[in-house]
Amino acid sequence: MLFHSTFDKQNLARLEALLLAHPIARNYFQGILYDDHGQPLTELVIESGAGRSLRLDTKSIGHLFMIPDGSLVSANRVSERHGAPGGIDIRYSSVFLVEDEENSVIVYSSEDGPAIWLDALYVQFIMLGAHAPRRLITVAFGLMAIAAYRLGFQVISLFGAGRGPLTHDDEETLVGYAVWPKFGFDAEVLPVELDRFPEPALHHAATIQDVRQAAPGWWEAHGSARAMSFDLKAGSRSWTILLNYLYNALQENAP
């Protein structure tokens, strides 16, 4: 992916400074990580089929894979399964997760064929417990997106689970379908979906972000689960939405 220094300087550098000054980053994203044997982790080297490698220090590991300090980290090669791509599966366990669960981000190639550089991330599992600090994922994803952009990644993808109407009083409710679009993730929306709950403003909507822009609240009430992606190209719609969301969210001066 072509790196745009002007985009970085005018947008990402300013956002990164705001994120790093936030209590969440200061307390939980300083790169204090451990391997799966409980020994201090010093670096992670990810090999690609092209004979190249990605060498990350511990702070970069935490940022790129949304791994908070104190976590146990492992890396294993996996095959494509259940909609998740094949690649290098970075897993971690943390006191902030649901008990006995692990979070997972897969590094993979967005193109098929031999000797292709790993250029995409797939967020496979994010299962925070109710006791996790407020804004943990908000800050973590901002750091992830910035790190991924600077390392030349093309896209971050995931499956946003759940369906409307969105409820906030049930901890078991799956809300990914509504939450991830706030961070800039997008996906196609079919006309038949919009016709189930007609809204004149949605006549020309073709994506989740079109829906959110044309009829605020419709997606939270009537949207449903699907694969989504964040476009890491400089100046993308995904970046515009994420930048606006994070600046607004982090102005609260609260963790």
N, C-alpha and C positions, 0 to 999 in steps of 0.2 A: 504494500500500500504506500502511495506517495505521501511523504511527511510534509506538512505545511507549517513552517516555523512561525509564520504570522498568525495562523489560527491558534497554535499552541501558546504563543506569547500573549495574544489579546484575550484568549478565552480560558485555556486549560491551566496556564500558570497561575492566573488569578484565582481560579476555582480551587486548584490544588492548595494554594496558600490558605484559603478559607477552610478547606477540609482538614488540613494538617493542624490547624490551630484549634479545631473542635475537640472538646474533652474526649469524645469517642476515639479519635485518632491518637491523641496523646496518651490515653490510658490503655488502649487495646491493639494498636497497630504499629508497634515499634520493632517488630521482627524478632520477638522472643519466642521461638518455636522449637519443637522437639521431634525427633524421628519416632517411628513406631515402636522403638525399644526404650523410649524415654530419655534418650541422650540428646544434648543440645544440637540443633540443626545449624549447620554453617552455610550451606548452599544447596541448590538443586540444579542438576544438569539434565535437561530434556533433550534427547537425541531424536532427530528426524530421519526419515528414510532417505533424505538427500545428502546424508553425510555431514550435515550441519548440526550444531547444538545451540541450545538456549541456556545460558548460565545465569542463574538468579541468586542474589544474596537473600538473606532471610526477610529483610524489609520488603523487597520486591515480591517475594513469594506471598507474604501476607496481603499485599496490595492486589496483585494480579488474581489471586484466587479467593479473596475475601476471607482470609484466615486470621482470626484474632490471636493475640498473644496467649501463650500457655497451651496452645493446641498441639496434639500429636498428629503428624503429617506422614502420609505414605503416597507413593507414586507407583502405578502399575499399568502395563499395557493391556488394553481391553479391546474386544471386538464389538462391532455394531450389534446393538441389542435393544429391543423394545423401543425403537425410535431414537435411541441415543447413539451418536456416532462412535466409530472405533477410533482409538487414539490413546493418549496417556491420561489415565484417570488419577487426578490429584484429590485425595480424600483426607478429611481431618475430623477428629473428635475434639469436642470442647465442652466446658462446663455450661456454655450458653445454649447448647442444643437440647432437643428432646432427648430424654434418657435413652441410652443404648443406641442412638442413631449417629450416623456420620453424614457430613455434607460432602458434596462431590462436584468438581468442575473438570470436564474433559477437554484436553488440548487436542485439536485434530486439524486435518486439512480440509478446506472448503472445496477442493478440487480433487477429482479422482485421478488415479494413475500413479506410476512409480516416481520416485525422486521428487516429491512435492513437499515444499516447506510447510510446516504446521502454522496455520494462519488464522485459526478460529477457536473460539471457546464455547463450550456447551455447559450451561449450569444445570446439572442433573438433579441435585437434591439441595434444598435449603430448608432446614427444619429447625428453626429457633424455638427454644422453650419460652414460656410466658415470662420467665424471670430474666430474659436477655435485656440488656440496656436499650432504652428507647433510642431510636435513630441509628442503631448498629448497622443495619443493612443499608440505610440511606447513605451513611458515610462510606461504608465498605464498597458499595457499588460505584460511587463516584470515584474512589481511588482505583477500583478495578478498571473502569472504562478508560481513565487517563493512562494507566500503566499499559493497558492493551494497545491503545493508540500509539504510544511512543515506541512500543516493541514491534509495530508493524502489523498487528492483527487486523483482519478485515471485518469481522462480525462476532457478536456474542449472541448466542441463541439459547432458547429454553422452551419448556412447555408450561404455559400459564394455566394452572388448574382451577376448577370451580366454575360456578355459573351464578348469574343474577337470580333474584335480587341480593345485593351485597348486605351482609349482616355483620355487626361489630360485637355482638353480645355472646357469640358462641366461639370458643377457642378452637373447636374442631372444624370450623368452616374453612374451606379452601378458597383463598382470595387472590391467588396469583393472576387470574384472568383480569382482575381489576387493578391490582397493584403495579404489576410490571409495566403496563402502558404509561403510567405516571412517570416512569423513568425513561421513557422514549422507545420502548419496545413496540413493534407494530406487526400486523399480519393482515391478510386479506379477509374481507367480510363479504359474504355472498348476498345477493339481492333477496333470496328467499328468507334469510335470517332477519333482514330489515323489515320485510313484509309481514312478519308475525306480529310486530308491534309498530304499525305505520306511524311515521313522523315526516311531514312534508320537508323539513330541513335536511333529511337524509337522502333525498332523491338521487343525488350524484355521489354519495359516499361509497368508497370502495375499500377502505381500510379502517382499522380500529381508530387510528388517529383522525381520520376524516370524520368519523362518528363523534368522537370526543370533542372535536372542534365545532361541529355543526349543531350538536344537540347535547350539551353538557348534562351528565347524569344518566343518559340513555344507556350507555355501555355498562355502567355499574348495575343498573336495574335489569337489563335484558341480555347482556353479553354472556359468552360461554368459553369454555376451555379450548385452547389450540396452541400450536407451535408459533412462537414469536421470535423476532430477531431485532437486534440493535445494530444499526449501521454505523460503523466506526469511521467512515470517511469524513474528512474535515468539512464542516459546514452542513452536515446532513440534518435531516429533520429530527432524527433521533437525538443528536447533540443539542439542537435548539431546545427541544422539550426538556432534556435532562438539565441543561444549564439553568433554564428558568425555574425548574422545580427545585433544584438544589439551592439556588440563591434564595428562593422564598423560604424553603424549609429550614435552612441553616441560620437565617436571620433571627430565629426565635431565641437564640442565645441559651439553648437548653440541650442537654444530652438526649 
